[in-house]
Amino acid sequence: MVRFFRSGNVASRVFDRQLLSPRPGAAVNTIRQFYENLVPSYTIYDIDCPDYSFRKFTDDGKYLVAFSRNHQDLIVYRPIWLTYSCTEECDSHDLPPKAKKFDSFFKQLYSIPLASSNEYICKDFFLYMECHQFGLFATSTAQSNDSTATEGAIHGVPSIEKITFYLVRLEDGVILDEKAFCNDFINLAHSIGAYLYEDLLCIVSLRYQTIHILQIRDSGNLVEVRRIGAFCREDDELFLHSHVQSGYGGSFLPGIKQRLLSYIFRKTWNEVPDQTLRVQHLKKKFYFHFQDYVDLIIWKVQFLDRHHLFIKFGSVDGGVSRSTDQNLAFFAVYNMETTDIVSLYQNSSEELYSLFEQFYDHFHANPQDSSHGKFISSHSNDIHALDQLRTIKNKASSSSQFVKKMMASLPYTCQSQSPSPYFDLSLFS
């Protein structure tokens, strides 16, 4: 196989691009290779910069998102791109005074108010829909830890009076739609409580243990298409009310919890083929821990694809705390179409870790329409990253503790990894 030498000269690379066409499907990768010739080598300090809280660039690099210091306004910038250059080793004296001004590199597109007087923009929350250049933002009131008991709410989970999600068209700052949750708790820190996959948005209510599935239409509307929690199918509530006697005063377990218990029961049942030993095995493995299973709550959810969710279950304490390494947790793969739990793993499972090591990219569920997300380096697509992971594993004093530590990051937070070419290990290893 003939391999072409990649020149270190930009002009030569541009000339080669005119003569050689990339292989089918490799156009984006060929463009990313140009970053080998455009490596940041100089830092300018003491920039005359606006007093804003800067969040991040969008994955395609078209917008820089920022918030005002009072967390009331959204400010969006557009990069001006290459502005100054040096022929030799760069020195601060060679640059004009305008090079130390923020406005020389970024152009402000707009500033719009998002939050009201008693609400604040969550500065850690931002999701980007690349195909339509939509941005999803969140505002909330102050958190209350002394919330009153409400029917259906989980005891021990704090409450927020109002949480609002805004869908904004980043091109011109038009607010297309909004979705509000009242007296609820959604973990907005680092976008943990929401996951975006193609045009589907998953929002997890910790307080009411409900998974809201919304679809983002091309028009910019947020439409709730499914709700998983107390009920799993659209007609479950109607069926239940039509078949339960009016005098029944008890309560039912939530639908998602029933699916979980059913899966654990069937799995435990099938582990022992002998009928006599099976009963004792069920008592030891299922009924003895029955209340522990009932007390499990949903911590975090992500999409694996358009039909499957990856759900993390654990204790109430672990659901609201930042450190979950040592807490017992379970991971379930849930099919939204059949409403069945397909598989279940404990957070110390070697089988789950093996899947994590071999198929890491599937846990990130990068949508097919993302032109950059598929190039994120990981230990399942890069030999250097895999060697590094296995070195860390071999140095660990306890294999089970290492597995728990690695599984603590699952399910992955949406858009938590940058697809920048400078982090691509195939270009810069």
C-alpha positions as CSV (number, residue, x, y, z in Angstrom):
1,M,0.0,0.0,0.0
2,V,1.4,3.4,-1.0
3,R,1.5,5.9,1.9
4,F,1.9,9.6,1.1
5,F,4.3,11.7,3.2
6,R,2.4,14.5,4.9
7,S,4.5,17.7,4.5
8,G,5.1,20.1,7.3
9,N,4.6,23.0,5.0
10,V,1.0,24.5,4.8
11,A,1.4,25.7,1.2
12,S,2.6,22.2,0.2
13,R,-0.4,20.6,1.9
14,V,-2.8,22.9,0.2
15,F,-1.2,22.2,-3.2
16,D,-1.4,18.4,-2.5
17,R,-5.1,18.8,-1.7
18,Q,-5.7,20.3,-5.1
19,L,-4.1,17.3,-6.8
20,L,-5.2,14.4,-4.5
21,S,-8.8,13.7,-3.6
22,P,-9.5,12.0,-0.3
23,R,-11.0,8.5,-0.1
24,P,-14.8,8.3,0.0
25,G,-15.9,9.2,3.6
26,A,-12.5,10.5,4.6
27,A,-12.9,14.2,3.6
28,V,-13.4,15.4,7.2
29,N,-10.4,13.4,8.4
30,T,-8.2,14.9,5.6
31,I,-9.3,18.4,6.7
32,R,-8.4,17.6,10.3
33,Q,-4.9,16.6,9.3
34,F,-4.2,20.2,8.4
35,Y,-4.1,21.0,12.1
36,E,-0.7,19.2,12.2
37,N,0.6,22.4,10.5
38,L,-1.4,24.8,12.6
39,V,-0.3,24.2,16.2
40,P,-0.7,26.9,18.9
41,S,2.8,28.0,19.9
42,Y,2.3,31.4,21.6
43,T,0.1,32.7,24.4
44,I,-0.9,36.4,24.7
45,Y,-1.5,37.5,28.3
46,D,-3.4,40.4,29.9
47,I,-6.1,40.5,27.2
48,D,-8.6,43.3,27.4
49,C,-11.6,40.9,27.9
50,P,-15.3,41.5,28.8
51,D,-16.3,40.6,32.3
52,Y,-18.3,37.5,31.4
53,S,-18.4,33.9,32.4
54,F,-17.2,32.0,29.3
55,R,-18.8,28.5,28.9
56,K,-17.3,26.8,25.8
57,F,-17.0,26.7,22.1
58,T,-19.6,24.7,20.1
59,D,-18.1,21.4,18.7
60,D,-18.0,22.9,15.2
61,G,-16.1,26.0,16.5
62,K,-18.7,28.4,15.1
63,Y,-19.8,30.0,18.4
64,L,-18.4,30.9,21.8
65,V,-21.0,30.8,24.5
66,A,-20.8,33.1,27.5
67,F,-23.0,34.3,30.4
68,S,-23.2,37.6,32.2
69,R,-21.7,37.7,35.7
70,N,-25.2,38.0,37.3
71,H,-26.2,34.8,35.4
72,Q,-29.2,36.6,33.8
73,D,-28.1,37.1,30.2
74,L,-26.8,34.8,27.4
75,I,-24.0,36.3,25.2
76,V,-22.8,34.5,22.0
77,Y,-19.7,35.4,20.0
78,R,-18.4,34.4,16.6
79,P,-14.7,33.8,16.1
80,I,-13.0,36.1,13.6
81,W,-10.3,33.4,13.1
82,L,-6.8,34.1,12.0
83,T,-6.0,37.8,12.7
84,Y,-2.2,38.1,13.2
85,S,0.8,36.1,12.2
86,C,4.6,36.1,12.7
87,T,7.1,35.1,10.1
88,E,9.6,33.8,12.7
89,E,9.7,33.2,16.5
90,C,6.8,35.3,17.8
91,D,7.5,38.0,20.4
92,S,5.0,40.3,22.1
93,H,6.7,43.4,20.7
94,D,6.0,42.2,17.1
95,L,2.2,42.2,17.6
96,P,0.1,45.4,17.2
97,P,-1.7,46.8,20.3
98,K,-5.0,45.5,18.9
99,A,-3.8,41.9,19.4
100,K,-4.4,42.3,23.1
101,K,-8.0,43.1,22.6
102,F,-10.7,40.4,22.8
103,D,-12.7,42.1,20.1
104,S,-9.9,41.5,17.7
105,F,-10.6,37.8,17.8
106,F,-14.3,37.5,18.5
107,K,-17.4,39.4,17.3
108,Q,-20.4,39.6,19.6
109,L,-23.5,38.5,17.8
110,Y,-26.1,39.3,20.5
111,S,-26.9,39.4,24.2
112,I,-30.3,38.2,25.3
113,P,-31.9,37.9,28.8
114,L,-32.8,34.3,29.7
115,A,-33.5,34.3,33.4
116,S,-36.0,36.4,35.4
117,S,-35.2,38.2,38.7
118,N,-35.4,35.1,40.9
119,E,-33.9,32.7,38.4
120,Y,-30.3,32.2,37.4
121,I,-28.7,30.6,34.3
122,C,-26.9,27.4,35.1
123,K,-23.4,28.2,33.9
124,D,-22.4,24.5,33.7
125,F,-25.3,23.5,31.5
126,F,-25.2,23.8,27.7
127,L,-25.9,21.3,24.9
128,Y,-25.4,21.9,21.2
129,M,-27.4,20.5,18.3
130,E,-25.0,20.8,15.4
131,C,-27.3,20.0,12.5
132,H,-29.6,23.0,13.3
133,Q,-27.2,25.1,15.3
134,F,-29.6,25.0,18.3
135,G,-28.4,25.6,21.8
136,L,-30.1,24.2,24.9
137,F,-29.7,26.2,28.1
138,A,-31.2,26.0,31.6
139,T,-32.3,28.4,34.3
140,S,-33.4,27.6,37.9
141,T,-34.4,29.2,41.2
142,A,-32.5,28.5,44.4
143,Q,-32.4,24.9,45.7
144,S,-34.3,24.0,48.8
145,N,-33.2,21.1,51.0
146,D,-36.3,21.5,53.4
147,S,-38.9,20.6,50.8
148,T,-42.3,19.4,52.0
149,A,-43.4,15.9,51.3
150,T,-45.3,15.6,48.0
151,E,-47.1,12.6,46.5
152,G,-44.7,10.7,44.2
153,A,-41.6,12.6,45.4
154,I,-38.5,10.7,46.7
155,H,-37.7,11.5,50.4
156,G,-34.2,12.9,50.8
157,V,-34.0,14.5,47.3
158,P,-34.0,18.4,47.4
159,S,-36.4,20.5,45.5
160,I,-36.1,23.5,43.1
161,E,-39.2,25.7,42.7
162,K,-38.7,26.1,38.9
163,I,-36.3,24.7,36.3
164,T,-36.7,26.0,32.7
165,F,-35.0,24.7,29.6
166,Y,-34.6,27.1,26.7
167,L,-34.0,26.1,23.1
168,V,-32.1,29.0,21.4
169,R,-31.2,29.4,17.7
170,L,-27.5,30.4,18.1
171,E,-27.4,32.1,14.7
172,D,-29.6,35.1,15.8
173,G,-30.5,34.4,19.5
174,V,-34.2,33.6,18.9
175,I,-35.8,31.6,21.7
176,L,-37.6,28.9,19.9
177,D,-39.2,27.0,22.8
178,E,-39.0,26.3,26.5
179,K,-39.9,23.5,28.9
180,A,-40.5,24.1,32.6
181,F,-40.4,21.8,35.6
182,C,-41.9,23.0,38.9
183,N,-41.0,21.8,42.4
184,D,-38.6,19.2,40.9
185,F,-34.9,18.4,41.0
186,I,-32.9,17.9,37.9
187,N,-29.1,17.7,38.2
188,L,-28.0,20.6,35.9
189,A,-24.3,20.6,37.0
190,H,-22.2,19.7,33.9
191,S,-25.4,18.8,32.0
192,I,-25.6,15.6,34.1
193,G,-29.4,15.6,34.2
194,A,-30.0,15.7,30.4
195,Y,-28.7,13.8,27.3
196,L,-29.0,14.9,23.7
197,Y,-28.9,12.2,20.9
198,E,-29.7,13.4,17.4
199,D,-33.1,15.0,17.8
200,L,-34.0,13.3,21.0
201,L,-33.5,14.9,24.4
202,C,-33.7,12.9,27.7
203,I,-34.3,14.8,31.0
204,V,-34.1,13.0,34.3
205,S,-36.3,14.1,37.2
206,L,-34.6,12.8,40.3
207,R,-37.3,14.0,42.7
208,Y,-40.1,12.2,40.9
209,Q,-38.0,9.4,39.3
210,T,-39.3,10.1,35.8
211,I,-37.4,10.0,32.5
212,H,-38.8,12.6,30.1
213,I,-38.1,11.9,26.4
214,L,-38.5,15.0,24.2
215,Q,-38.1,15.4,20.5
216,I,-36.6,18.6,19.0
217,R,-38.5,19.3,15.8
218,D,-36.9,21.0,12.8
219,S,-39.1,24.0,13.6
220,G,-37.5,24.3,17.0
221,N,-40.4,22.9,19.1
222,L,-39.8,20.7,22.2
223,V,-42.4,17.9,22.1
224,E,-42.6,15.3,24.9
225,V,-43.0,12.0,23.1
226,R,-42.5,9.6,26.1
227,R,-42.4,9.5,29.9
228,I,-40.8,6.6,31.7
229,G,-41.2,6.2,35.5
230,A,-44.5,5.5,37.2
231,F,-45.7,4.1,33.9
232,C,-43.7,2.7,30.9
233,R,-46.4,2.6,28.2
234,E,-48.7,5.4,27.1
235,D,-51.8,3.5,28.1
236,D,-50.5,2.0,31.4
237,E,-52.3,4.5,33.6
238,L,-55.6,4.1,31.8
239,F,-55.3,0.3,31.9
240,L,-54.5,0.4,35.6
241,H,-57.4,2.7,36.6
242,S,-59.9,0.6,34.6
243,H,-58.9,-2.7,36.2
244,V,-58.2,-1.8,39.8
245,Q,-61.1,-1.9,42.2
246,S,-62.2,1.4,43.5
247,G,-61.9,0.3,47.1
248,Y,-58.2,-0.6,46.8
249,G,-56.2,1.7,49.1
250,G,-52.7,0.3,48.5
251,S,-50.0,1.6,46.2
252,F,-48.1,0.1,43.3
253,L,-44.4,0.2,42.6
254,P,-43.5,2.4,39.7
255,G,-43.5,0.7,36.3
256,I,-39.7,1.1,35.7
257,K,-39.1,-0.4,39.2
258,Q,-41.4,-3.4,38.4
259,R,-39.4,-4.0,35.2
260,L,-36.2,-4.0,37.2
261,L,-37.5,-6.4,39.9
262,S,-38.9,-8.7,37.2
263,Y,-35.6,-8.9,35.4
264,I,-33.7,-9.6,38.7
265,F,-36.2,-12.3,39.6
266,R,-36.1,-14.1,36.2
267,K,-32.3,-13.9,36.1
268,T,-32.0,-15.4,39.6
269,W,-34.6,-18.0,38.7
270,N,-32.7,-19.2,35.7
271,E,-29.4,-19.4,37.5
272,V,-30.3,-22.7,39.2
273,P,-32.0,-25.4,37.0
274,D,-32.9,-27.7,39.9
275,Q,-36.4,-26.9,41.2
276,T,-35.7,-27.8,44.8
277,L,-32.5,-25.7,45.1
278,R,-34.1,-22.8,43.1
279,V,-36.4,-21.8,46.0
280,Q,-33.5,-21.5,48.4
281,H,-31.5,-19.6,45.8
282,L,-34.3,-17.1,45.3
283,K,-34.6,-16.6,49.1
284,K,-30.9,-15.9,49.4
285,K,-30.3,-13.9,46.2
286,F,-33.7,-12.1,45.6
287,Y,-36.1,-12.0,48.6
288,F,-33.4,-11.3,51.2
289,H,-32.3,-8.2,49.2
290,F,-35.9,-7.3,48.0
291,Q,-36.2,-4.1,50.0
292,D,-32.7,-3.0,48.8
293,Y,-33.8,-3.4,45.2
294,V,-37.1,-1.5,45.9
295,D,-35.1,1.4,47.5
296,L,-33.0,1.9,44.4
297,I,-33.6,5.1,42.5
298,I,-32.6,6.4,39.0
299,W,-29.3,8.4,39.2
300,K,-28.4,9.1,35.6
301,V,-29.5,8.2,32.1
302,Q,-28.0,8.3,28.6
303,F,-29.0,7.2,25.1
304,L,-27.2,4.2,23.6
305,D,-29.2,4.6,20.4
306,R,-32.7,5.8,19.5
307,H,-34.4,2.9,21.2
308,H,-32.2,2.0,24.1
309,L,-31.4,3.8,27.4
310,F,-28.5,3.1,29.7
311,I,-29.8,3.7,33.2
312,K,-27.8,3.9,36.5
313,F,-29.7,2.9,39.7
314,G,-28.4,3.5,43.2
315,S,-29.2,4.7,46.7
316,V,-30.8,8.1,47.4
317,D,-27.6,9.3,49.1
318,G,-25.5,8.5,46.0
319,G,-28.0,10.2,43.7
320,V,-27.5,13.7,45.1
321,S,-23.8,13.4,46.1
322,R,-20.9,14.2,43.9
323,S,-18.7,11.2,44.8
324,T,-20.3,7.8,43.9
325,D,-17.2,5.6,43.6
326,Q,-17.9,3.5,46.7
327,N,-21.7,3.4,46.4
328,L,-23.4,0.2,45.3
329,A,-24.9,0.8,41.8
330,F,-26.6,-1.1,39.0
331,F,-26.5,-0.4,35.3
332,A,-29.5,-1.4,33.2
333,V,-30.0,-1.4,29.4
334,Y,-33.7,-0.4,28.8
335,N,-35.6,-0.9,25.6
336,M,-38.1,2.0,25.2
337,E,-40.1,0.2,22.5
338,T,-40.7,-3.1,24.4
339,T,-40.4,-1.5,27.8
340,D,-38.1,-4.4,28.9
341,I,-34.8,-4.3,30.7
342,V,-32.4,-6.1,28.3
343,S,-29.5,-6.5,30.7
344,L,-28.3,-5.6,34.2
345,Y,-24.8,-5.2,35.6
346,Q,-23.5,-4.3,39.1
347,N,-20.9,-1.5,39.2
348,S,-18.2,-4.1,40.1
349,S,-19.0,-6.3,37.1
350,E,-15.9,-7.5,35.1
351,E,-18.2,-8.3,32.2
352,L,-19.4,-4.7,32.0
353,Y,-15.8,-3.4,32.3
354,S,-14.8,-5.7,29.4
355,L,-17.5,-4.2,27.3
356,F,-16.4,-0.7,28.4
357,E,-12.8,-1.4,27.4
358,Q,-13.6,-2.9,24.0
359,F,-16.6,-0.8,22.9
360,Y,-16.0,2.5,24.7
361,D,-17.2,4.5,21.7
362,H,-20.7,3.0,22.0
363,F,-21.1,4.4,25.5
364,H,-20.7,7.9,24.1
365,A,-23.4,7.3,21.5
366,N,-22.1,9.9,19.0
367,P,-25.0,10.6,16.5
368,Q,-24.4,9.7,12.9
369,D,-24.9,13.3,11.7
370,S,-22.0,14.6,13.8
371,S,-19.1,15.4,11.5
372,H,-16.6,15.7,14.3
373,G,-17.8,13.5,17.2
374,K,-16.7,10.2,15.5
375,F,-13.1,11.4,15.7
376,I,-12.8,11.5,19.5
377,S,-9.9,9.4,20.6
378,S,-10.5,6.6,23.0
379,H,-9.0,3.3,24.2
380,S,-11.3,1.4,21.8
381,N,-10.1,3.2,18.7
382,D,-6.5,4.1,19.6
383,I,-3.7,1.7,20.7
384,H,-1.9,4.4,22.7
385,A,-4.9,5.1,24.8
386,L,-5.6,1.4,25.3
387,D,-2.0,0.8,26.5
388,Q,-2.3,3.7,28.9
389,L,-5.6,2.3,30.4
390,R,-4.1,-1.2,30.8
391,T,-1.0,0.2,32.5
392,I,-3.2,2.0,35.0
393,K,-5.2,-1.2,35.6
394,N,-2.1,-3.3,36.1
395,K,-0.8,-0.8,38.7
396,A,-4.1,-0.8,40.7
397,S,-3.9,-2.5,44.1
398,S,-7.4,-3.9,43.8
399,S,-9.0,-5.0,40.5
400,S,-12.6,-4.7,41.9
401,Q,-11.9,-1.1,43.2
402,F,-10.4,-0.2,39.8
403,V,-13.5,-1.5,38.0
404,K,-15.8,0.5,40.4
405,K,-13.8,3.6,39.8
406,M,-14.0,3.3,36.0
407,M,-17.7,2.5,36.1
408,A,-18.4,5.6,38.3
409,S,-18.1,7.7,35.1
410,L,-21.0,5.8,33.5
411,P,-23.4,6.8,32.1
412,Y,-21.4,9.4,30.3
413,T,-22.3,13.0,30.4
414,C,-23.5,14.3,27.1
415,Q,-20.9,16.3,25.0
416,S,-18.3,16.0,27.8
417,Q,-15.5,15.3,25.4
418,S,-14.1,17.8,22.9
419,P,-13.7,16.6,19.3
420,S,-10.9,19.1,18.7
421,P,-8.2,17.8,16.4
422,Y,-5.6,18.8,19.0
423,F,-6.9,16.0,21.3
424,D,-6.9,13.5,18.4
425,L,-4.3,10.9,19.3
426,S,-4.0,9.8,15.7
427,L,-2.6,13.3,14.9
428,F,-0.9,14.2,18.1
429,S,0.2,11.2,20.2
